[in-house]
Amino acid sequence: MDLVALNDALDALATIAPEKAKVIELRFFGGLTIEETANYLGVAPATVKRHIAFARAWLFRALDRSQ
């Protein structure tokens, strides 16, 4: 995977949906569980799961466009 493209896509996501980008950072780069992420952000675990689903779809689309 092109890490520069991933970083650029994550930066772009952070400009339009910072809470969703933060969830990705905490979960996949910080190694937090869904519950830990929810506690850290002060939201429900279901909200974290929705943010992950949105962010993953958004990032996949952004990375596909960058190729």
MIFIZA-348858 format. One record per residue (C-alpha): residue number from 1; residue in one letter; x, y negated, z negated. Coordinates in steps of 0.5 Angstrom, whole numbers. Layout:
REM MIFIZA-348858
<seba><nr>NUM</nr><rest>A</rest><xx>X</xx><yy>Y</yy><zz>Z</zz></seba>
...
REM end
This chain:
REM MIFIZA-348858
<seba><nr>1</nr><rest>M</rest><xx>0</xx><yy>0</yy><zz>0</zz></seba>
<seba><nr>2</nr><rest>D</rest><xx>2</xx><yy>-7</yy><zz>2</zz></seba>
<seba><nr>3</nr><rest>L</rest><xx>3</xx><yy>-10</yy><zz>-5</zz></seba>
<seba><nr>4</nr><rest>V</rest><xx>4</xx><yy>-17</yy><zz>-3</zz></seba>
<seba><nr>5</nr><rest>A</rest><xx>-3</xx><yy>-16</yy><zz>1</zz></seba>
<seba><nr>6</nr><rest>L</rest><xx>-6</xx><yy>-14</yy><zz>-5</zz></seba>
<seba><nr>7</nr><rest>N</rest><xx>-4</xx><yy>-19</yy><zz>-9</zz></seba>
<seba><nr>8</nr><rest>D</rest><xx>-6</xx><yy>-24</yy><zz>-4</zz></seba>
<seba><nr>9</nr><rest>A</rest><xx>-13</xx><yy>-21</yy><zz>-4</zz></seba>
<seba><nr>10</nr><rest>L</rest><xx>-13</xx><yy>-21</yy><zz>-12</zz></seba>
<seba><nr>11</nr><rest>D</rest><xx>-11</xx><yy>-28</yy><zz>-12</zz></seba>
<seba><nr>12</nr><rest>A</rest><xx>-17</xx><yy>-30</yy><zz>-7</zz></seba>
<seba><nr>13</nr><rest>L</rest><xx>-22</xx><yy>-26</yy><zz>-11</zz></seba>
<seba><nr>14</nr><rest>A</rest><xx>-20</xx><yy>-30</yy><zz>-17</zz></seba>
<seba><nr>15</nr><rest>T</rest><xx>-22</xx><yy>-36</yy><zz>-14</zz></seba>
<seba><nr>16</nr><rest>I</rest><xx>-29</xx><yy>-34</yy><zz>-12</zz></seba>
<seba><nr>17</nr><rest>A</rest><xx>-30</xx><yy>-29</yy><zz>-18</zz></seba>
<seba><nr>18</nr><rest>P</rest><xx>-25</xx><yy>-30</yy><zz>-23</zz></seba>
<seba><nr>19</nr><rest>E</rest><xx>-29</xx><yy>-26</yy><zz>-28</zz></seba>
<seba><nr>20</nr><rest>K</rest><xx>-28</xx><yy>-20</yy><zz>-23</zz></seba>
<seba><nr>21</nr><rest>A</rest><xx>-21</xx><yy>-21</yy><zz>-22</zz></seba>
<seba><nr>22</nr><rest>K</rest><xx>-20</xx><yy>-21</yy><zz>-29</zz></seba>
<seba><nr>23</nr><rest>V</rest><xx>-23</xx><yy>-14</yy><zz>-30</zz></seba>
<seba><nr>24</nr><rest>I</rest><xx>-19</xx><yy>-11</yy><zz>-25</zz></seba>
<seba><nr>25</nr><rest>E</rest><xx>-12</xx><yy>-14</yy><zz>-28</zz></seba>
<seba><nr>26</nr><rest>L</rest><xx>-14</xx><yy>-11</yy><zz>-35</zz></seba>
<seba><nr>27</nr><rest>R</rest><xx>-16</xx><yy>-5</yy><zz>-32</zz></seba>
<seba><nr>28</nr><rest>F</rest><xx>-11</xx><yy>-3</yy><zz>-27</zz></seba>
<seba><nr>29</nr><rest>F</rest><xx>-5</xx><yy>-7</yy><zz>-29</zz></seba>
<seba><nr>30</nr><rest>G</rest><xx>-6</xx><yy>-8</yy><zz>-36</zz></seba>
<seba><nr>31</nr><rest>G</rest><xx>-9</xx><yy>0</yy><zz>-37</zz></seba>
<seba><nr>32</nr><rest>L</rest><xx>-15</xx><yy>-2</yy><zz>-41</zz></seba>
<seba><nr>33</nr><rest>T</rest><xx>-21</xx><yy>3</yy><zz>-42</zz></seba>
<seba><nr>34</nr><rest>I</rest><xx>-28</xx><yy>0</yy><zz>-40</zz></seba>
<seba><nr>35</nr><rest>E</rest><xx>-29</xx><yy>-1</yy><zz>-47</zz></seba>
<seba><nr>36</nr><rest>E</rest><xx>-23</xx><yy>-4</yy><zz>-49</zz></seba>
<seba><nr>37</nr><rest>T</rest><xx>-24</xx><yy>-9</yy><zz>-43</zz></seba>
<seba><nr>38</nr><rest>A</rest><xx>-31</xx><yy>-10</yy><zz>-45</zz></seba>
<seba><nr>39</nr><rest>N</rest><xx>-29</xx><yy>-12</yy><zz>-52</zz></seba>
<seba><nr>40</nr><rest>Y</rest><xx>-23</xx><yy>-16</yy><zz>-50</zz></seba>
<seba><nr>41</nr><rest>L</rest><xx>-28</xx><yy>-20</yy><zz>-45</zz></seba>
<seba><nr>42</nr><rest>G</rest><xx>-34</xx><yy>-20</yy><zz>-50</zz></seba>
<seba><nr>43</nr><rest>V</rest><xx>-39</xx><yy>-17</yy><zz>-45</zz></seba>
<seba><nr>44</nr><rest>A</rest><xx>-42</xx><yy>-10</yy><zz>-44</zz></seba>
<seba><nr>45</nr><rest>P</rest><xx>-39</xx><yy>-4</yy><zz>-41</zz></seba>
<seba><nr>46</nr><rest>A</rest><xx>-44</xx><yy>-4</yy><zz>-36</zz></seba>
<seba><nr>47</nr><rest>T</rest><xx>-42</xx><yy>-11</yy><zz>-34</zz></seba>
<seba><nr>48</nr><rest>V</rest><xx>-35</xx><yy>-9</yy><zz>-33</zz></seba>
<seba><nr>49</nr><rest>K</rest><xx>-37</xx><yy>-3</yy><zz>-29</zz></seba>
<seba><nr>50</nr><rest>R</rest><xx>-41</xx><yy>-8</yy><zz>-24</zz></seba>
<seba><nr>51</nr><rest>H</rest><xx>-35</xx><yy>-12</yy><zz>-24</zz></seba>
<seba><nr>52</nr><rest>I</rest><xx>-31</xx><yy>-7</yy><zz>-22</zz></seba>
<seba><nr>53</nr><rest>A</rest><xx>-35</xx><yy>-4</yy><zz>-17</zz></seba>
<seba><nr>54</nr><rest>F</rest><xx>-36</xx><yy>-11</yy><zz>-14</zz></seba>
<seba><nr>55</nr><rest>A</rest><xx>-29</xx><yy>-13</yy><zz>-14</zz></seba>
<seba><nr>56</nr><rest>R</rest><xx>-27</xx><yy>-6</yy><zz>-11</zz></seba>
<seba><nr>57</nr><rest>A</rest><xx>-31</xx><yy>-7</yy><zz>-5</zz></seba>
<seba><nr>58</nr><rest>W</rest><xx>-29</xx><yy>-14</yy><zz>-4</zz></seba>
<seba><nr>59</nr><rest>L</rest><xx>-22</xx><yy>-12</yy><zz>-5</zz></seba>
<seba><nr>60</nr><rest>F</rest><xx>-22</xx><yy>-6</yy><zz>0</zz></seba>
<seba><nr>61</nr><rest>R</rest><xx>-26</xx><yy>-11</yy><zz>5</zz></seba>
<seba><nr>62</nr><rest>A</rest><xx>-20</xx><yy>-16</yy><zz>4</zz></seba>
<seba><nr>63</nr><rest>L</rest><xx>-15</xx><yy>-11</yy><zz>5</zz></seba>
<seba><nr>64</nr><rest>D</rest><xx>-18</xx><yy>-8</yy><zz>11</zz></seba>
<seba><nr>65</nr><rest>R</rest><xx>-18</xx><yy>-15</yy><zz>15</zz></seba>
<seba><nr>66</nr><rest>S</rest><xx>-11</xx><yy>-17</yy><zz>13</zz></seba>
<seba><nr>67</nr><rest>Q</rest><xx>-9</xx><yy>-11</yy><zz>17</zz></seba>
REM end
